[in-house]
Amino acid sequence: MENEKTFLPTVDEQGCQAPVDSSGRLYTCRERETVLTHREQDVLREIRAVQEEAAEIKRRLQEMRHGGVRDEALEARWERRLDELRARRKALEKEREEAAQERMRLLGHG
């Protein structure tokens, strides 16, 4: 079944038509009590994990540089990892924005 307004697939649950998000999970009245959808929560969890890893690498780099220890190979490896994390964060931000737009559609806002 499809919602006439949002054109999203729906499932009949407890007398109301609940839309299904892009990950296949229902967006029922219970989920609407929270501000964020499951998808948004998942993406934000990933963003936090990326931030935490980047912060730890930066802390280690700073300790190593201020401690007078020079391991250029290790520094280069950590810098490459930071570049990977920056790229991942950028992709996650795009997905976060898409998830927010999906939430608005699930709520019936076009």
Buried (B, 14 or more C-beta within 10 A) or exposed (E): EEBEEBEBBBEEEEEEBBBBBEEEBBBBEEBEEEEBBBBBEBBBEBBEEBEEBBEEBEEEBEEBEEEEEEEEEEBEEBEEEBEEBEEBBEEBEEBBEBBBEBBEBBEEEE
